[in-house]
Amino acid sequence: MTSQLTNTEQVKRLRQEGKHQEARDLLMTLVNAHPDDAMLQYEAACVHDFLGMEAEAVPFYVAALSGDLVAATRRSALVGLGSTYRTLGRFEDAERTLLIARAEFPEAAEVQVFLAMTRHNLGHSKEAVEALLRLLARTSRDESILAYSRAIDFYAADIDRTWP
């Protein structure tokens, strides 16, 4: 186990140093040697995503999510997989994954953003804009937005509504 921890730390160090291809090469060896290590699978997914190899990242995300990850890493893996599916044009898979993320992490603002992008891609732009407006009203620290947060939240309930 100490060897695996050292290898995981080495991968993280390589990525921090910008040596993503080297990290990928090491991860491929490690994942093959330890296919049940969810953290190694997650790291492999991330490095593939970073290198623009989104399609290759998917099975690593799926394997990582089927294993035992701490909550913060699971959250990141769900968002990463959902985002990756979206960039691959797999919008239904993206939505399904991001809905799981939202159910598990209801306060995760980044999930709402990626889900809104996905819903836009699925042709549900009204719903996407409403969700983003609610998020903006709830999370913004901008004084001008804060001044209108109640109104923004009110209009977010039905962006198409008008009054005579």
Short mmCIF file of the C-alpha atoms (twelve columns), coordinates in Angstrom:
data_MODEL
# 
_entry.id   MODEL 
# 
loop_
_atom_site.group_PDB 
_atom_site.id 
_atom_site.type_symbol 
_atom_site.label_atom_id 
_atom_site.label_alt_id 
_atom_site.label_comp_id 
_atom_site.label_asym_id 
_atom_site.label_seq_id 
_atom_site.Cartn_x 
_atom_site.Cartn_y 
_atom_site.Cartn_z 
_atom_site.pdbx_PDB_model_num 
ATOM 1   C CA . MET A 1   0.000   0.000  0.000   1 
ATOM 2   C CA . THR A 2   2.875   2.376  0.743   1 
ATOM 3   C CA . SER A 3   4.173   1.809  -2.788  1 
ATOM 4   C CA . GLN A 4   0.767   2.761  -4.256  1 
ATOM 5   C CA . LEU A 5   0.594   5.896  -2.130  1 
ATOM 6   C CA . THR A 6   4.079   6.853  -3.266  1 
ATOM 7   C CA . ASN A 7   3.086   6.248  -6.886  1 
ATOM 8   C CA . THR A 8   -0.077  8.333  -6.495  1 
ATOM 9   C CA . GLU A 9   1.954   11.132 -4.979  1 
ATOM 10  C CA . GLN A 10  4.451   10.855 -7.843  1 
ATOM 11  C CA . VAL A 11  1.623   11.151 -10.376 1 
ATOM 12  C CA . LYS A 12  0.278   14.242 -8.627  1 
ATOM 13  C CA . ARG A 13  3.748   15.771 -8.547  1 
ATOM 14  C CA . LEU A 14  4.252   15.142 -12.273 1 
ATOM 15  C CA . ARG A 15  0.896   16.770 -13.023 1 
ATOM 16  C CA . GLN A 16  1.727   19.769 -10.836 1 
ATOM 17  C CA . GLU A 17  4.990   20.148 -12.731 1 
ATOM 18  C CA . GLY A 18  3.101   20.148 -16.016 1 
ATOM 19  C CA . LYS A 19  4.457   16.728 -17.034 1 
ATOM 20  C CA . HIS A 20  1.066   15.335 -17.957 1 
ATOM 21  C CA . GLN A 21  2.259   12.875 -20.584 1 
ATOM 22  C CA . GLU A 22  4.759   11.413 -18.123 1 
ATOM 23  C CA . ALA A 23  1.995   11.186 -15.538 1 
ATOM 24  C CA . ARG A 24  -0.208  9.409  -18.086 1 
ATOM 25  C CA . ASP A 25  2.542   6.929  -18.920 1 
ATOM 26  C CA . LEU A 26  3.059   6.129  -15.231 1 
ATOM 27  C CA . LEU A 27  -0.684  5.899  -14.615 1 
ATOM 28  C CA . MET A 28  -1.192  3.422  -17.429 1 
ATOM 29  C CA . THR A 29  1.334   1.117  -15.793 1 
ATOM 30  C CA . LEU A 30  -0.179  1.634  -12.340 1 
ATOM 31  C CA . VAL A 31  -3.790  1.160  -13.476 1 
ATOM 32  C CA . ASN A 32  -2.871  -2.074 -15.221 1 
ATOM 33  C CA . ALA A 33  -1.118  -3.311 -12.079 1 
ATOM 34  C CA . HIS A 34  -3.887  -2.100 -9.709  1 
ATOM 35  C CA . PRO A 35  -7.186  -2.077 -11.662 1 
ATOM 36  C CA . ASP A 36  -9.290  -1.909 -8.490  1 
ATOM 37  C CA . ASP A 37  -7.620  1.252  -7.179  1 
ATOM 38  C CA . ALA A 38  -10.325 3.892  -7.617  1 
ATOM 39  C CA . MET A 39  -7.968  6.784  -6.930  1 
ATOM 40  C CA . LEU A 40  -5.548  5.674  -9.654  1 
ATOM 41  C CA . GLN A 41  -8.521  5.323  -12.024 1 
ATOM 42  C CA . TYR A 42  -9.616  8.866  -11.130 1 
ATOM 43  C CA . GLU A 43  -6.123  10.273 -11.697 1 
ATOM 44  C CA . ALA A 44  -5.974  8.483  -15.055 1 
ATOM 45  C CA . ALA A 45  -9.314  10.004 -16.050 1 
ATOM 46  C CA . CYS A 46  -8.152  13.495 -15.093 1 
ATOM 47  C CA . VAL A 47  -4.877  13.293 -16.972 1 
ATOM 48  C CA . HIS A 48  -6.618  11.973 -20.088 1 
ATOM 49  C CA . ASP A 49  -9.119  14.830 -19.897 1 
ATOM 50  C CA . PHE A 50  -6.314  17.347 -19.499 1 
ATOM 51  C CA . LEU A 51  -4.505  15.945 -22.517 1 
ATOM 52  C CA . GLY A 52  -7.638  16.307 -24.660 1 
ATOM 53  C CA . MET A 53  -8.260  12.568 -24.699 1 
ATOM 54  C CA . GLU A 54  -11.851 12.794 -23.475 1 
ATOM 55  C CA . ALA A 55  -13.102 9.548  -25.007 1 
ATOM 56  C CA . GLU A 56  -10.236 7.673  -23.361 1 
ATOM 57  C CA . ALA A 57  -11.023 9.330  -20.004 1 
ATOM 58  C CA . VAL A 58  -14.565 7.919  -19.805 1 
ATOM 59  C CA . PRO A 59  -13.746 4.311  -18.811 1 
ATOM 60  C CA . PHE A 60  -11.361 5.571  -16.136 1 
ATOM 61  C CA . TYR A 61  -14.066 7.815  -14.651 1 
ATOM 62  C CA . VAL A 62  -16.550 4.945  -14.726 1 
ATOM 63  C CA . ALA A 63  -14.068 2.605  -13.015 1 
ATOM 64  C CA . ALA A 64  -13.205 5.232  -10.412 1 
ATOM 65  C CA . LEU A 65  -16.865 5.858  -9.617  1 
ATOM 66  C CA . SER A 66  -17.518 2.145  -9.177  1 
ATOM 67  C CA . GLY A 67  -14.830 2.073  -6.491  1 
ATOM 68  C CA . ASP A 68  -14.368 3.663  -3.102  1 
ATOM 69  C CA . LEU A 69  -13.628 7.396  -3.338  1 
ATOM 70  C CA . VAL A 70  -13.765 10.047 -0.637  1 
ATOM 71  C CA . ALA A 71  -16.705 12.422 -1.103  1 
ATOM 72  C CA . ALA A 72  -14.716 15.326 -2.578  1 
ATOM 73  C CA . THR A 73  -13.079 13.060 -5.161  1 
ATOM 74  C CA . ARG A 74  -16.377 11.349 -5.996  1 
ATOM 75  C CA . ARG A 75  -17.935 14.792 -6.530  1 
ATOM 76  C CA . SER A 76  -15.098 15.796 -8.841  1 
ATOM 77  C CA . ALA A 77  -15.281 12.490 -10.718 1 
ATOM 78  C CA . LEU A 78  -19.027 12.856 -11.300 1 
ATOM 79  C CA . VAL A 79  -18.584 16.402 -12.587 1 
ATOM 80  C CA . GLY A 80  -15.608 15.330 -14.709 1 
ATOM 81  C CA . LEU A 81  -17.521 12.432 -16.242 1 
ATOM 82  C CA . GLY A 82  -20.627 14.538 -16.836 1 
ATOM 83  C CA . SER A 83  -18.580 17.298 -18.436 1 
ATOM 84  C CA . THR A 84  -16.659 14.805 -20.547 1 
ATOM 85  C CA . TYR A 85  -19.849 13.165 -21.772 1 
ATOM 86  C CA . ARG A 86  -21.137 16.645 -22.698 1 
ATOM 87  C CA . THR A 87  -18.027 17.528 -24.689 1 
ATOM 88  C CA . LEU A 88  -18.344 14.212 -26.526 1 
ATOM 89  C CA . GLY A 89  -21.931 15.041 -27.478 1 
ATOM 90  C CA . ARG A 90  -23.302 12.331 -25.192 1 
ATOM 91  C CA . PHE A 91  -25.825 14.731 -23.686 1 
ATOM 92  C CA . GLU A 92  -28.210 12.164 -22.186 1 
ATOM 93  C CA . ASP A 93  -25.307 10.416 -20.439 1 
ATOM 94  C CA . ALA A 94  -24.073 13.799 -19.236 1 
ATOM 95  C CA . GLU A 95  -27.463 14.725 -17.833 1 
ATOM 96  C CA . ARG A 96  -27.893 11.350 -16.118 1 
ATOM 97  C CA . THR A 97  -24.430 11.629 -14.523 1 
ATOM 98  C CA . LEU A 98  -24.917 15.232 -13.422 1 
ATOM 99  C CA . LEU A 99  -28.322 14.428 -11.923 1 
ATOM 100 C CA . ILE A 100 -26.603 11.774 -9.804  1 
ATOM 101 C CA . ALA A 101 -24.050 14.402 -8.773  1 
ATOM 102 C CA . ARG A 102 -26.817 16.859 -7.886  1 
ATOM 103 C CA . ALA A 103 -28.635 14.228 -5.812  1 
ATOM 104 C CA . GLU A 104 -25.464 13.341 -3.913  1 
ATOM 105 C CA . PHE A 105 -24.134 16.913 -3.633  1 
ATOM 106 C CA . PRO A 106 -27.155 19.264 -3.766  1 
ATOM 107 C CA . GLU A 107 -25.150 22.343 -2.779  1 
ATOM 108 C CA . ALA A 108 -22.443 21.825 -5.430  1 
ATOM 109 C CA . ALA A 109 -22.676 24.968 -7.545  1 
ATOM 110 C CA . GLU A 110 -20.409 23.556 -10.252 1 
ATOM 111 C CA . VAL A 111 -22.848 20.700 -10.798 1 
ATOM 112 C CA . GLN A 112 -25.620 23.222 -11.482 1 
ATOM 113 C CA . VAL A 113 -23.449 25.003 -14.051 1 
ATOM 114 C CA . PHE A 114 -22.515 21.837 -15.964 1 
ATOM 115 C CA . LEU A 115 -26.099 20.590 -15.759 1 
ATOM 116 C CA . ALA A 116 -27.325 23.906 -17.203 1 
ATOM 117 C CA . MET A 117 -24.873 23.633 -20.101 1 
ATOM 118 C CA . THR A 118 -26.042 20.084 -20.742 1 
ATOM 119 C CA . ARG A 119 -29.697 21.041 -20.607 1 
ATOM 120 C CA . HIS A 120 -29.003 23.799 -23.111 1 
ATOM 121 C CA . ASN A 121 -27.387 21.195 -25.391 1 
ATOM 122 C CA . LEU A 122 -30.502 19.036 -24.981 1 
ATOM 123 C CA . GLY A 123 -32.675 21.936 -26.152 1 
ATOM 124 C CA . HIS A 124 -33.894 22.967 -22.706 1 
ATOM 125 C CA . SER A 125 -32.378 26.458 -22.705 1 
ATOM 126 C CA . LYS A 126 -35.197 28.042 -20.674 1 
ATOM 127 C CA . GLU A 127 -34.650 25.575 -17.848 1 
ATOM 128 C CA . ALA A 128 -30.878 26.092 -18.100 1 
ATOM 129 C CA . VAL A 129 -31.136 29.886 -17.890 1 
ATOM 130 C CA . GLU A 130 -33.532 29.694 -14.951 1 
ATOM 131 C CA . ALA A 131 -31.141 27.404 -13.061 1 
ATOM 132 C CA . LEU A 132 -28.202 29.693 -13.760 1 
ATOM 133 C CA . LEU A 133 -30.171 32.746 -12.618 1 
ATOM 134 C CA . ARG A 134 -31.102 31.014 -9.342  1 
ATOM 135 C CA . LEU A 135 -27.465 30.060 -8.850  1 
ATOM 136 C CA . LEU A 136 -26.301 33.600 -9.583  1 
ATOM 137 C CA . ALA A 137 -28.809 35.101 -7.162  1 
ATOM 138 C CA . ARG A 138 -27.758 32.631 -4.455  1 
ATOM 139 C CA . THR A 139 -23.980 32.728 -4.829  1 
ATOM 140 C CA . SER A 140 -22.918 36.098 -6.213  1 
ATOM 141 C CA . ARG A 141 -20.847 38.466 -4.109  1 
ATOM 142 C CA . ASP A 142 -21.115 41.245 -6.677  1 
ATOM 143 C CA . GLU A 143 -22.824 44.236 -5.039  1 
ATOM 144 C CA . SER A 144 -24.872 45.098 -8.120  1 
ATOM 145 C CA . ILE A 145 -26.163 41.523 -8.380  1 
ATOM 146 C CA . LEU A 146 -26.860 41.384 -4.641  1 
ATOM 147 C CA . ALA A 147 -28.970 44.517 -4.944  1 
ATOM 148 C CA . TYR A 148 -31.249 42.679 -7.375  1 
ATOM 149 C CA . SER A 149 -30.935 39.125 -6.043  1 
ATOM 150 C CA . ARG A 150 -34.573 38.891 -4.924  1 
ATOM 151 C CA . ALA A 151 -35.804 40.106 -8.305  1 
ATOM 152 C CA . ILE A 152 -33.414 37.782 -10.176 1 
ATOM 153 C CA . ASP A 153 -34.578 34.843 -8.081  1 
ATOM 154 C CA . PHE A 154 -38.235 35.799 -8.641  1 
ATOM 155 C CA . TYR A 155 -37.827 36.033 -12.420 1 
ATOM 156 C CA . ALA A 156 -35.837 32.813 -12.501 1 
ATOM 157 C CA . ALA A 157 -39.000 30.948 -11.513 1 
ATOM 158 C CA . ASP A 158 -40.353 31.569 -15.034 1 
ATOM 159 C CA . ILE A 159 -38.045 33.574 -17.285 1 
ATOM 160 C CA . ASP A 160 -40.641 33.742 -20.085 1 
ATOM 161 C CA . ARG A 161 -43.407 35.246 -17.954 1 
ATOM 162 C CA . THR A 162 -44.448 38.792 -18.727 1 
ATOM 163 C CA . TRP A 163 -47.018 41.057 -17.158 1 
ATOM 164 C CA . PRO A 164 -49.556 43.129 -19.100 1 
# 
